[in-house]
Amino acid sequence: MAIDLRDGVNGDCLSSLAEQAARLKKMQEHEKRQKVEFRKKMEKEVSDFIQENSQTKKKFQPMSKIERSILHDVVELAGLTSFSFGEDEESRYVMIFKKEFAPCDEELESYRCGEEWDPVKAEEKRRLKVSACTSPSCQWGSVCSDTLGGEPERCGHSCTC
């Protein structure tokens, strides 16, 4: 029993499937070339960043998940540090840092909140947060930074003060 693969309206189904497969292959090859070109571009930008002694970090424009993945890979192979920031897919971007200038937790938190890092403001904030814990049972000594509400008796550490 022979099966007729023609639908009478669109012509020969086998021919249509072959054309679709050819178009798909062409699209995949195009995407692969674009990824290779993007990788080369990122390798050059990362190399330029490394050579530039005055730069300690670099912020890239928002990019797709695949592009961010490629950039993270290039950065890791170059021996640098990278992080992605941004809330939604359209606004996510990558920042890269030279290893000797890796960001502190406060700096990372400011980027996660969509803020620019200001070390002067961060130091002021840190000074306000640090208060003297006068409880003799505090294992953290005289500068317990996790005191809650400025009351030494309510230190956020697991000590008894």
C-alpha positions, 0 to 999 in steps of 0.5 A: 500500500503506497502512501500519498504524501501530497496534500493537493493544496501545497504541492509535494510535502517531501519537497516542502520538508526538504526546503524547510530543512534547508532554511533551518540549516541556513539559519543555524549556520548564520546564528553560529557565524554571529556567535563566533563574530560576537565572541571575537569582538568580546575577546578584543574588548576584554583584551583592550580592557586588560591592556588599559592600566587606568581601567579597573572595571568595565560595564557592557551594554545590555545583551541577550542571555547567550551573549552574556554567557559567551562574554562570561566565558571569555572573561573567565578564560582571560583570568578576570571576574564578571557579574551580570546585573539587571532585573529583566532580560532586556536590561541585563548587562555584564560588568567585568573586573580585574582580579586585583580590583574585584568588587566587595559585597557592598559594591555588588549589592549596589549594582544589584539594586541598580545603583552606581557604586560610590565608595565615599557614600559606602564608607559613610554608611558603614560608619553609621552602621558600626556602633560600639557594643559595650556588653562585656559578653560580646565576643566581637569586641568593642566594634560590633557592626550588627547592633540592632537599633543602636542598642548593644544588648540587641547585637545581631551576632550569636553572642549573648549581648 
